[in-house]
Amino acid sequence: MKSQLLAATAVALFAFAPASAQALAKPTPAEAKAFVDKAEADLAAFNQYVAKSAWVRATYITEDTQWLEAKATAEQNELTARYAREAAKYDGVAVDPVTARKLKLLKLFLVSPAPNRPGAAGELATIATRLDSTYSAGKFQYGGKTLSLNDAEEILAKSRDPAELKAVWEGWHSIAPQMRGDYAKLAQLSNEGARDLGFKDTGALWRSNYDMDPDGFAAETDRLWSQVEPFYRNLHCYVRGQLNDRYGDAVQPRKGPIRADLLGNMWAQQWGNIYDVVQPKTASSSYSLDKLLVSKGYDPVKMVKTGESFYTSIGISPLPETFWQRSMITRPKDREVVCHASAWDLDDRDDVRIKMCTKVDADDFYTVHHELGHNVYQRAYKDQPFLFKNGANDGFHEAIGDFVGLSALTPTYLQQIGLLDKAPGADEDIPFLLKMALDKIAFLPFGLMVDRWRWEVFSGEAGPERYNDEWWKLRLKYQGLAPPAPRPADAFDPAAKYHVPANVPYTRYFLAHIYQFQFHRAACNQIGWKGPLHRCSVYGEQEMGKKFNAMLEMGASRPWPEAMAAFTGEKGADASAVTAYFKPLNDWLTVQNKGESCGW
């Protein structure tokens, strides 16, 4: 996978071949293959230059590095544009399946295509870089101090003062209105470029990346959501009741939506930080992973080394020495950086890195395993042709590390690596599953609605004047959440979430939260695990690892259902693995919610 940042900011000029070109003699299959081979070679050579420019800007934000990245991106897109225009000449040519797939991927290479007019690619690249940097450098005043997002997240995770939570939540969201104009312009330019490509809008272009019709893909995500929505509503009902018990009706009523700032996370996308508020009254967890990591002397580098050890235990090659020399594992104190965790592949071979402002806690313990999954995937498909150096789809790329993370959070694994002396008994299953659900299940509707909002923006259903109203309409519909107070007229709350100003498609994360459980169920079946899914760890299982790596090595060379089948034996996405994993908790929640008025 190209770096997430590079993918997020990719823009290009594109136009269909002129009519006069269509009148020329039809190209031959051999000519089509030669064209693709040359395009891949040229794009691969240029990609390293752009990736390194993006890395420097992300790890050292200045006016100069922003300018350099925007210039490099625009130059790359001019090159991509030329090949994209030429690719249209081969429409309808009876090429071999590999060449046909490469031609398709070449046209879908761009997240936000720029219009086919002079200066458009440069304008879009500049806007994209400025949006990302504005977000990453965002700060606000609270309590006489200047707070970054990291500071604000820590307060939301730990404070139980509703007034403080509201103030800090509103403080971070106050950085977003200044991005509205740039975002509206980005959407306008991207849509114009997408229409030049023959797509209805940018949303349709994004939905075309899943080896199915764009409308069919939207329906597929609806189907998957329908499999897990009842469980989410059960969890929502229980959490709302516990918040009401803690804060009372004046702060959190027992009916209706949940106040978004009370859930321990800036975007209420994961609720694990408020486990202490909602934990079961009849059962408790005997350990805290946060405290275990501290007591065992973990530091950020040891966190990453531990993540690497999981992958090597299943037969994956160790990370190259350059990873340790070049990654950004902690936040530098002398400059502005993009702290949002990401994994990078800077040369499409072995120069893989992560960029994190790593903290020694359970969240980042999991995140390390997740981000290294990207690097493992990148190295697995490094021998594929350039256009196949990607995940089977973007949801796969996110799911690889999440699948490993499911094992990494089990008490089984924590005992295997010496963080726990003894794994707790079955009496702690409900506390464990509740902690997992507060992150995994709580995330699902957020993972779905972010792009639902953007699809409305791109289609014109949600114009700039309605950006915020539509955002909260969807958050209520899918998540059952409301802001802590009425929002100002100029609020632009979507831009308070990194992936919106950074222009990173988000449905990938929803898919990953389905796929990871499919992978986990298949892997546990392969190793002959007989216990409950939530206690299965595949650490050290090298035979399973060989089959897993074989899927990773396929990259984007085949449609994603074939990659899914290669490891799981299933040719489609199936959320039944999610409900199977959490069934004991769902049954318990149903009992707890008896007599409650669920829904919102």
C-alpha positions as CSV (number, residue, x, y, z in Angstrom):
1,M,0.0,0.0,0.0
2,K,1.2,3.5,-0.8
3,S,1.5,5.6,2.3
4,Q,-1.9,6.5,3.8
5,L,-1.0,10.2,3.5
6,L,0.0,9.9,-0.1
7,A,-3.2,8.0,-0.9
8,A,-5.2,10.7,0.9
9,T,-3.7,13.6,-1.0
10,A,-3.4,12.0,-4.5
11,V,-4.9,14.2,-7.2
12,A,-4.6,14.3,-10.9
13,L,-5.6,15.8,-14.2
14,F,-7.5,13.4,-16.4
15,A,-9.4,13.5,-19.6
16,F,-10.8,11.0,-22.0
17,A,-9.0,10.5,-25.2
18,P,-10.1,13.0,-27.8
19,A,-12.5,11.9,-30.5
20,S,-9.8,11.9,-33.1
21,A,-7.8,9.3,-31.2
22,Q,-10.9,7.0,-31.1
23,A,-10.9,7.1,-34.9
24,L,-7.4,5.7,-35.2
25,A,-6.8,2.0,-35.7
26,K,-7.7,-0.1,-32.6
27,P,-4.7,-0.9,-30.5
28,T,-3.5,-4.5,-30.2
29,P,-3.3,-6.5,-26.9
30,A,0.5,-6.4,-27.1
31,E,0.4,-2.6,-27.3
32,A,-1.9,-2.4,-24.3
33,K,0.5,-4.6,-22.3
34,A,3.5,-2.5,-23.4
35,F,1.7,0.6,-22.3
36,V,0.9,-0.7,-18.9
37,D,4.4,-2.0,-18.4
38,K,5.9,1.5,-19.2
39,A,3.3,3.3,-17.0
40,E,4.1,1.0,-14.0
41,A,7.8,1.6,-14.4
42,D,7.5,5.4,-14.6
43,L,5.0,5.6,-11.8
44,A,7.1,3.4,-9.5
45,A,10.1,5.5,-10.1
46,F,8.3,8.7,-9.2
47,N,6.4,7.3,-6.2
48,Q,9.5,7.2,-4.0
49,Y,10.1,10.9,-4.6
50,V,6.5,11.8,-3.6
51,A,6.5,9.4,-0.6
52,K,9.6,10.9,0.8
53,S,8.3,14.4,0.3
54,A,5.1,13.4,2.1
55,W,7.1,11.8,5.0
56,V,9.1,14.9,5.5
57,R,6.1,17.2,5.6
58,A,4.2,14.8,8.0
59,T,7.2,14.6,10.4
60,Y,8.3,18.3,10.1
61,I,5.4,20.6,9.3
62,T,6.6,24.0,8.0
63,E,5.6,26.3,5.2
64,D,8.5,24.9,3.1
65,T,7.7,21.2,3.6
66,Q,4.1,21.8,2.8
67,W,5.1,23.5,-0.4
68,L,7.5,20.7,-1.3
69,E,4.9,18.0,-0.8
70,A,2.3,19.9,-2.8
71,K,4.7,20.4,-5.6
72,A,5.8,16.7,-5.6
73,T,2.2,15.5,-5.5
74,A,1.1,17.8,-8.4
75,E,4.1,16.6,-10.5
76,Q,3.3,13.0,-9.9
77,N,-0.3,13.6,-10.8
78,E,0.6,15.2,-14.1
79,L,2.5,12.0,-14.9
80,T,-0.5,9.9,-13.7
81,A,-2.8,12.0,-15.8
82,R,-0.9,11.4,-19.0
83,Y,-1.1,7.6,-18.5
84,A,-4.7,7.8,-17.4
85,R,-5.6,9.6,-20.6
86,E,-3.7,7.1,-22.7
87,A,-5.4,4.2,-20.9
88,A,-8.7,5.1,-22.4
89,K,-7.3,4.1,-25.8
90,Y,-7.4,0.5,-24.7
91,D,-11.0,0.3,-23.7
92,G,-12.6,-2.6,-25.4
93,V,-9.2,-4.2,-26.4
94,A,-9.2,-8.0,-25.8
95,V,-6.3,-7.9,-23.4
96,D,-5.2,-10.6,-21.0
97,P,-6.8,-10.6,-17.5
98,V,-3.7,-9.2,-15.8
99,T,-3.4,-6.3,-18.2
100,A,-7.2,-5.7,-17.9
101,R,-6.9,-5.4,-14.1
102,K,-4.0,-3.1,-14.3
103,L,-5.8,-0.8,-16.7
104,K,-8.7,-0.7,-14.3
105,L,-6.5,0.0,-11.3
106,L,-4.7,2.8,-13.2
107,K,-8.0,4.6,-13.7
108,L,-9.0,4.1,-10.0
109,F,-5.5,5.0,-8.7
110,L,-6.7,8.5,-7.6
111,V,-8.7,9.3,-4.5
112,S,-9.5,12.8,-5.7
113,P,-8.9,13.4,-9.4
114,A,-8.5,17.0,-10.4
115,P,-10.3,18.6,-13.4
116,N,-8.7,18.5,-16.8
117,R,-7.6,22.1,-17.0
118,P,-4.4,24.0,-16.4
119,G,-3.4,24.5,-12.8
120,A,-6.2,22.3,-11.3
121,A,-3.9,19.6,-10.1
122,G,-1.6,22.0,-8.3
123,E,-4.5,23.8,-6.8
124,L,-6.0,20.6,-5.4
125,A,-2.7,19.4,-4.1
126,T,-2.1,22.7,-2.3
127,I,-5.5,22.6,-0.7
128,A,-5.1,19.0,0.4
129,T,-1.8,19.6,2.0
130,R,-3.0,22.7,3.7
131,L,-6.1,20.9,5.2
132,D,-4.0,18.1,6.5
133,S,-1.5,20.5,8.1
134,T,-4.1,22.8,9.5
135,Y,-5.7,19.8,11.3
136,S,-2.3,18.5,12.5
137,A,-1.2,21.8,14.0
138,G,-4.5,22.5,15.6
139,K,-4.6,23.8,19.1
140,F,-7.0,25.6,21.4
141,Q,-7.0,27.3,24.8
142,Y,-8.4,25.7,27.9
143,G,-7.8,26.4,31.6
144,G,-5.1,28.9,30.8
145,K,-3.1,26.3,28.7
146,T,-2.7,25.7,25.0
147,L,-3.9,22.2,24.3
148,S,-3.1,19.9,21.3
149,L,-5.4,17.0,20.2
150,N,-3.2,14.6,22.2
151,D,-3.8,16.7,25.4
152,A,-7.5,16.9,24.7
153,E,-7.8,13.2,24.1
154,E,-6.2,12.4,27.5
155,I,-8.7,14.7,29.3
156,L,-11.7,13.1,27.5
157,A,-10.3,9.6,28.4
158,K,-9.8,10.3,32.1
159,S,-12.0,13.1,33.2
160,R,-15.4,12.4,34.7
161,D,-16.5,16.0,35.0
162,P,-19.2,16.7,32.5
163,A,-18.5,20.4,32.4
164,E,-14.8,19.8,31.6
165,L,-15.6,17.2,29.0
166,K,-18.0,19.6,27.3
167,A,-15.4,22.4,27.3
168,V,-12.6,20.3,25.9
169,W,-14.8,18.7,23.3
170,E,-16.0,22.1,22.1
171,G,-12.4,23.4,22.3
172,W,-11.1,20.9,19.8
173,H,-14.1,21.2,17.5
174,S,-13.4,25.0,17.4
175,I,-10.4,24.4,15.2
176,A,-12.6,23.0,12.4
177,P,-14.6,26.0,11.0
178,Q,-11.5,27.5,9.3
179,M,-11.3,24.4,7.1
180,R,-14.8,24.6,5.7
181,G,-13.9,26.8,2.7
182,D,-10.9,24.7,1.7
183,Y,-13.0,21.5,2.1
184,A,-15.8,22.7,0.0
185,K,-13.3,23.7,-2.7
186,L,-11.6,20.3,-2.5
187,A,-15.0,18.5,-2.9
188,Q,-15.9,20.8,-5.9
189,L,-12.6,20.2,-7.7
190,S,-12.6,16.5,-6.9
191,N,-16.1,16.1,-8.2
192,E,-15.3,17.9,-11.4
193,G,-12.4,15.6,-11.9
194,A,-14.4,12.5,-11.2
195,R,-17.0,13.5,-13.7
196,D,-14.2,13.9,-16.3
197,L,-13.4,10.3,-15.6
198,G,-17.0,9.3,-16.3
199,F,-18.1,8.9,-12.7
200,K,-21.2,10.5,-11.3
201,D,-19.2,12.1,-8.5
202,T,-16.2,11.3,-6.2
203,G,-18.3,9.1,-4.0
204,A,-19.2,6.9,-6.9
205,L,-15.5,6.7,-7.8
206,W,-14.6,5.6,-4.3
207,R,-17.3,2.9,-4.3
208,S,-15.9,1.5,-7.6
209,N,-12.8,0.2,-5.8
210,Y,-14.4,-3.0,-4.5
211,D,-14.7,-5.2,-7.5
212,M,-18.5,-4.5,-7.7
213,D,-20.9,-1.9,-9.0
214,P,-20.9,1.3,-6.9
215,D,-24.5,1.0,-5.9
216,G,-24.0,-2.7,-5.2
217,F,-21.2,-1.9,-2.8
218,A,-23.4,0.6,-0.9
219,A,-26.0,-2.1,-0.6
220,E,-23.4,-4.6,0.6
221,T,-22.3,-2.3,3.4
222,D,-26.0,-1.9,4.4
223,R,-26.3,-5.7,4.5
224,L,-23.3,-6.0,6.7
225,W,-24.6,-3.3,9.0
226,S,-27.9,-5.0,9.3
227,Q,-26.1,-8.1,10.7
228,V,-24.5,-6.2,13.6
229,E,-26.9,-3.3,14.2
230,P,-29.1,-5.1,16.8
231,F,-26.1,-5.8,18.9
232,Y,-24.9,-2.2,18.7
233,R,-28.4,-1.0,19.8
234,N,-28.2,-3.4,22.7
235,L,-24.8,-2.0,23.7
236,H,-26.0,1.6,23.3
237,C,-29.0,0.9,25.6
238,Y,-26.8,-0.5,28.3
239,V,-24.1,2.2,28.2
240,R,-26.7,5.0,28.2
241,G,-28.3,3.5,31.3
242,Q,-24.9,3.3,33.1
243,L,-24.1,6.9,32.1
244,N,-27.5,8.0,33.5
245,D,-26.7,6.2,36.8
246,R,-23.4,8.1,36.9
247,Y,-24.4,11.6,35.8
248,G,-28.2,11.8,36.3
249,D,-31.0,13.0,34.0
250,A,-29.6,16.6,33.8
251,V,-26.5,15.4,32.1
252,Q,-27.5,12.1,30.4
253,P,-31.2,11.2,30.2
254,R,-32.1,7.6,30.3
255,K,-33.9,7.8,27.0
256,G,-32.8,9.3,23.6
257,P,-29.3,9.8,22.2
258,I,-26.1,9.7,24.2
259,R,-24.1,12.9,24.7
260,A,-21.1,12.5,22.5
261,D,-18.5,14.0,24.9
262,L,-19.3,11.5,27.7
263,L,-17.9,8.4,25.9
264,G,-14.2,8.9,26.5
265,N,-13.2,9.6,22.9
266,M,-13.1,12.8,20.9
267,W,-15.3,11.4,18.2
268,A,-17.2,8.8,20.3
269,Q,-16.0,6.2,17.9
270,Q,-14.6,4.0,20.6
271,W,-15.9,3.9,24.2
272,G,-13.3,1.7,26.0
273,N,-12.0,4.6,28.0
274,I,-15.2,4.8,30.0
275,Y,-15.1,1.1,31.0
276,D,-14.8,2.2,34.7
277,V,-18.2,3.9,34.4
278,V,-20.0,1.1,32.7
279,Q,-18.3,-2.0,34.0
280,P,-20.4,-4.9,35.3
281,K,-21.4,-4.7,38.9
282,T,-21.3,-8.5,39.4
283,A,-18.0,-9.3,37.7
284,S,-14.7,-7.5,37.5
285,S,-11.4,-7.7,35.6
286,S,-8.4,-8.7,37.6
287,Y,-5.9,-6.7,35.6
288,S,-5.5,-3.5,33.7
289,L,-3.3,-3.7,30.6
290,D,-2.4,0.0,31.0
291,K,-1.0,-0.8,34.5
292,L,0.7,-4.0,33.3
293,L,2.6,-2.2,30.6
294,V,3.9,0.4,33.0
295,S,4.7,-2.1,35.8
296,K,6.7,-4.3,33.3
297,G,8.8,-1.3,32.2
298,Y,7.5,-0.9,28.7
299,D,8.5,2.2,26.7
300,P,7.4,3.1,23.2
301,V,10.2,1.2,21.5
302,K,9.5,-1.9,23.6
303,M,5.8,-1.6,22.6
304,V,6.8,-1.7,18.9
305,K,9.4,-4.5,19.4
306,T,6.6,-6.6,21.1
307,G,4.3,-6.0,18.1
308,E,7.1,-7.1,15.8
309,S,7.6,-10.3,17.8
310,F,4.0,-11.3,17.3
311,Y,4.5,-11.3,13.5
312,T,7.8,-13.1,13.6
313,S,6.2,-15.7,15.8
314,I,3.9,-16.7,12.9
315,G,6.8,-16.8,10.4
316,I,6.9,-13.2,9.1
317,S,10.4,-11.8,8.5
318,P,11.7,-9.3,11.1
319,L,11.5,-5.6,10.2
320,P,14.5,-4.2,8.4
321,E,17.0,-2.2,10.4
322,T,16.0,0.9,8.5
323,F,12.6,0.7,10.1
324,W,14.1,1.4,13.5
325,Q,16.4,4.1,12.2
326,R,13.7,6.0,10.3
327,S,10.4,5.5,12.0
328,M,8.9,8.3,14.2
329,I,7.8,6.3,17.3
330,T,7.5,9.2,19.7
331,R,6.4,12.8,19.3
332,P,9.3,15.2,18.8
333,K,9.4,18.1,21.1
334,D,11.0,20.6,18.7
335,R,8.5,20.7,15.8
336,E,5.0,20.2,14.6
337,V,4.2,16.8,13.2
338,V,1.2,14.7,12.2
339,C,0.6,12.6,15.2
340,H,-2.2,10.5,13.7
341,A,-0.7,7.0,13.6
342,S,0.1,5.6,10.2
343,A,2.2,3.1,8.4
344,W,4.4,4.0,5.4
345,D,6.1,2.2,2.5
346,L,8.5,4.7,1.0
347,D,10.2,2.6,-1.8
348,D,7.7,-0.2,-2.5
349,R,10.3,-2.7,-1.3
350,D,11.7,-2.6,2.2
351,D,11.8,1.0,3.4
352,V,8.7,0.6,5.7
353,R,8.1,2.8,8.7
354,I,5.5,3.8,11.2
355,K,4.7,7.3,12.4
356,M,3.2,7.5,15.9
357,C,3.3,9.6,19.0
358,T,3.3,6.4,21.0
359,K,2.0,6.3,24.6
360,V,2.5,3.4,26.9
361,D,-1.1,2.3,27.3
362,A,-3.5,-0.4,26.1
363,D,-4.8,1.7,23.2
364,D,-1.3,2.2,21.6
365,F,-0.4,-1.4,22.4
366,Y,-3.2,-2.4,20.1
367,T,-2.4,0.4,17.6
368,V,1.2,-0.8,17.3
369,H,0.0,-4.3,16.3
370,H,-2.4,-2.6,13.8
371,E,0.1,-0.3,12.1
372,L,2.7,-3.1,11.8
373,G,0.1,-5.1,10.0
374,H,0.3,-2.5,7.2
375,N,4.0,-2.8,7.0
376,V,3.8,-6.6,7.0
377,Y,1.3,-6.5,4.1
378,Q,3.5,-4.0,2.2
379,R,6.5,-6.3,2.4
380,A,4.5,-9.4,1.5
381,Y,3.4,-8.0,-1.9
382,K,6.7,-6.2,-2.6
383,D,7.4,-8.6,-5.6
384,Q,4.1,-7.8,-7.3
385,P,4.0,-5.4,-10.2
386,F,3.6,-1.7,-9.1
387,L,-0.2,-1.5,-9.6
388,F,-0.7,-4.7,-7.6
389,K,1.3,-3.4,-4.6
390,N,-1.8,-2.8,-2.5
391,G,-4.3,-4.6,-0.4
392,A,-7.0,-6.8,-2.0
393,N,-9.1,-3.7,-1.1
394,D,-8.5,-0.9,1.4
395,G,-10.5,-2.8,4.1
396,F,-8.1,-5.7,3.9
397,H,-5.2,-3.4,4.5
398,E,-6.8,-2.1,7.7
399,A,-8.0,-5.6,8.8
400,I,-4.6,-7.3,8.8
401,G,-3.2,-5.6,11.9
402,D,-6.7,-5.6,13.5
403,F,-6.8,-9.4,13.1
404,V,-3.5,-9.8,14.9
405,G,-4.8,-7.2,17.5
406,L,-7.7,-9.6,18.4
407,S,-5.1,-12.1,19.6
408,A,-2.9,-9.4,21.1
409,L,-5.5,-8.2,23.5
410,T,-6.5,-11.7,24.8
411,P,-5.3,-12.7,28.3
412,T,-4.0,-15.8,26.5
413,Y,-1.5,-13.7,24.6
414,L,-0.7,-11.5,27.5
415,Q,0.3,-14.6,29.4
416,Q,2.2,-16.0,26.4
417,I,4.5,-12.9,26.4
418,G,4.8,-12.6,30.2
419,L,2.6,-9.6,30.9
420,L,0.2,-11.8,32.8
421,D,1.4,-14.6,35.1
422,K,-1.9,-16.5,34.7
423,A,-4.9,-16.0,32.4
424,P,-8.1,-15.3,34.3
425,G,-11.0,-17.8,34.3
426,A,-14.3,-17.7,32.5
427,D,-15.8,-15.5,35.3
428,E,-13.9,-12.6,33.6
429,D,-15.3,-13.2,30.1
430,I,-18.1,-10.7,30.4
431,P,-15.7,-7.9,31.5
432,F,-13.3,-8.8,28.7
433,L,-15.9,-8.9,26.0
434,L,-17.5,-5.6,27.3
435,K,-14.1,-3.9,27.0
436,M,-13.7,-5.3,23.5
437,A,-17.3,-4.3,22.4
438,L,-16.9,-0.8,23.7
439,D,-14.2,-0.4,21.1
440,K,-15.1,-2.8,18.3
441,I,-18.9,-2.7,18.3
442,A,-19.1,1.0,19.2
443,F,-17.0,1.8,16.2
444,L,-19.1,0.1,13.5
445,P,-21.8,2.8,13.0
446,F,-19.1,5.6,13.0
447,G,-17.1,3.6,10.5
448,L,-20.1,3.5,8.2
449,M,-21.4,7.1,8.6
450,V,-18.3,9.1,7.9
451,D,-18.4,8.2,4.2
452,R,-22.2,8.2,4.1
453,W,-21.8,11.9,5.0
454,R,-19.1,12.4,2.3
455,W,-21.2,10.6,-0.3
456,E,-23.9,13.2,0.5
457,V,-21.4,16.0,0.1
458,F,-20.1,14.7,-3.2
459,S,-23.6,14.1,-4.6
460,G,-24.7,17.6,-3.7
461,E,-27.3,16.4,-1.2
462,A,-25.3,18.2,1.6
463,G,-24.1,21.6,0.5
464,P,-21.6,23.6,2.6
465,E,-24.4,25.4,4.4
466,R,-25.7,22.0,5.6
467,Y,-22.5,20.2,6.3
468,N,-22.9,20.2,10.0
469,D,-26.6,19.6,10.1
470,E,-26.2,16.5,7.9
471,W,-23.3,15.3,10.0
472,W,-25.3,15.3,13.2
473,K,-28.4,13.9,11.4
474,L,-26.3,10.8,10.4
475,R,-24.6,10.6,13.8
476,L,-28.0,10.4,15.4
477,K,-29.3,7.9,12.8
478,Y,-26.4,5.4,13.0
479,Q,-24.8,6.1,16.4
480,G,-27.6,7.4,18.5
481,L,-25.4,10.4,19.5
482,A,-26.0,14.1,20.0
483,P,-23.5,17.0,20.7
484,P,-23.2,18.2,24.3
485,A,-25.0,21.5,23.4
486,P,-26.4,23.2,20.3
487,R,-23.7,23.8,17.8
488,P,-22.7,27.3,16.5
489,A,-23.9,28.4,13.1
490,D,-20.3,28.2,11.7
491,A,-19.5,24.7,13.1
492,F,-17.8,22.2,10.8
493,D,-17.6,19.2,13.1
494,P,-16.7,16.6,10.4
495,A,-13.3,18.4,10.0
496,A,-12.5,17.7,13.7
497,K,-11.9,14.1,12.6
498,Y,-8.6,13.6,10.8
499,H,-9.7,11.5,7.9
500,V,-12.1,14.3,6.6
501,P,-9.5,17.1,6.1
502,A,-6.9,14.5,5.1
503,N,-9.4,13.1,2.5
504,V,-8.9,9.5,3.5
505,P,-11.9,7.2,2.5
506,Y,-13.3,5.7,5.7
507,T,-15.5,2.8,4.8
508,R,-12.3,0.8,4.8
509,Y,-12.4,0.8,8.6
510,F,-16.0,-0.4,8.8
511,L,-15.0,-3.3,6.4
512,A,-11.9,-4.0,8.5
513,H,-14.1,-4.4,11.6
514,I,-16.0,-7.1,9.8
515,Y,-13.1,-8.8,8.0
516,Q,-10.8,-9.0,11.1
517,F,-13.3,-11.3,12.8
518,Q,-13.7,-13.4,9.7
519,F,-9.9,-13.8,9.6
520,H,-9.8,-14.5,13.3
521,R,-12.5,-17.2,13.1
522,A,-10.8,-18.9,10.1
523,A,-7.3,-18.8,11.8
524,C,-8.6,-20.2,15.0
525,N,-10.3,-23.0,13.1
526,Q,-7.0,-23.7,11.3
527,I,-5.1,-24.2,14.5
528,G,-7.8,-26.4,15.9
529,W,-8.9,-24.0,18.7
530,K,-11.8,-25.5,20.6
531,G,-12.5,-22.8,23.1
532,P,-14.5,-19.5,22.8
533,L,-13.3,-17.2,19.9
534,H,-12.5,-14.4,22.3
535,R,-9.8,-16.4,24.1
536,C,-8.1,-17.7,20.9
537,S,-4.5,-16.4,20.3
538,V,-2.7,-17.4,17.1
539,Y,0.7,-16.3,18.5
540,G,3.4,-18.7,17.5
541,E,1.2,-20.6,14.9
542,Q,3.5,-20.8,11.9
543,E,1.5,-23.1,9.7
544,M,-1.5,-20.7,10.0
545,G,1.0,-17.9,9.3
546,K,2.1,-19.5,6.0
547,K,-1.5,-19.5,4.7
548,F,-2.0,-16.0,6.0
549,N,1.1,-14.7,4.3
550,A,0.1,-16.4,1.0
551,M,-3.0,-14.2,1.0
552,L,-1.0,-11.1,1.7
553,E,1.4,-11.9,-1.1
554,M,-1.4,-11.7,-3.6
555,G,-1.7,-7.9,-3.0
556,A,-4.2,-6.4,-5.4
557,S,-3.5,-8.9,-8.2
558,R,-6.9,-10.6,-7.8
559,P,-10.4,-9.4,-6.8
560,W,-10.8,-9.3,-3.0
561,P,-13.3,-12.2,-2.8
562,E,-10.5,-14.5,-4.1
563,A,-8.1,-13.2,-1.5
564,M,-10.7,-13.7,1.2
565,A,-11.3,-17.3,0.0
566,A,-7.6,-18.0,-0.1
567,F,-7.4,-17.7,3.7
568,T,-10.9,-18.2,5.1
569,G,-12.5,-20.4,2.4
570,E,-15.3,-17.8,2.2
571,K,-15.8,-15.8,-0.9
572,G,-17.8,-12.9,0.6
573,A,-17.9,-10.7,3.7
574,D,-19.8,-12.1,6.6
575,A,-20.5,-10.4,9.9
576,S,-21.7,-13.6,11.6
577,A,-18.1,-14.0,12.9
578,V,-18.6,-10.7,14.8
579,T,-21.8,-11.8,16.5
580,A,-20.4,-15.3,17.2
581,Y,-17.4,-13.7,19.0
582,F,-19.6,-11.5,21.1
583,K,-22.6,-13.8,21.7
584,P,-22.0,-14.3,25.4
585,L,-22.0,-10.5,25.9
586,N,-25.0,-9.9,23.8
587,D,-27.0,-12.4,25.8
588,W,-25.8,-10.7,29.0
589,L,-26.7,-7.3,27.7
590,T,-30.2,-8.4,26.9
591,V,-30.7,-9.4,30.5
592,Q,-29.3,-6.1,31.8
593,N,-31.5,-4.1,29.5
594,K,-34.7,-5.8,30.6
595,G,-37.3,-3.1,31.4
596,E,-35.3,-0.3,29.7
597,S,-36.7,1.8,26.8
598,C,-34.0,1.1,24.2
599,G,-33.7,3.0,21.0
600,W,-33.4,6.7,20.5
